[in-house]
Amino acid sequence: INSAFGNDVPIGKQLIYCGNAEDFFADFVTVNNFKIISKISADTMIRFRKNKDFTLAGIMVPIKDMTQPVIVKLKKDSYIYEIGKGFIGKKRQLEARFNNSPLALYSIFDREQSAPVFAVGNTVRGKLLDFKLPVLTSGRIYRLELFNPAGEKVYTCIFDRAEKAPRRPIAYTESTGIWSAKLTDVATNLNKTVKFEVK
């Protein structure tokens, strides 16, 4: 779970649990306002990480426990997104299920989210693309994919801050015509695809 979320962004409260749930509940609820209401094994790992405008939740269970959901009661109705899949719903509790993997990742928001604001300016070969990107906030990760006129993916960039933001020229050997770019908010799986022309 550590590697899934990363450790390089200072974002305030984070809490990792691994061990006896009964000994842990009091501090867990005090710090994060969440409560685990299903029975879990001592080998279950849970991490909640508070970002600027949402909370990341990671739950990993032993393979033998993958058929059993982990249910977490939230402080209030929240908008829940499963990472890699999208919007689950507005709910008072998170029901983590482990259909294909023992690890489940979720984003929890106070408000419903929208697709990222995104644009790419027209350009010519030999020039850097002009990306208009969303404001980068703590904990938010984006994936940019670039497709040439034949529909082939020719570039992918994953970034979470300005110094990692995409810088991509169009080479003189690349095709002219209508290209497309897709920007995905990893926390919600919401995305926007735009078209632009290379001359």
Secondary structure, 3 states (H helix, E strand, C coil): CHHHHCCCCCCCCEEEEECCHHHHHHHHHHHHCCEECCCCCCCCEEEEEECCCEEEEEEECCHHHCCCCEEEEEEEEEEEEECCCEEEEEEEEEEECCCCCCEEEEEEECCCCCCCCCEECCECCCCECCEECCCCCCCCCEEEEEECCCCCEEEEEEECCHHHCCCCECCCCCCCEEEEEEEEECCCCCEEEEEEEEC
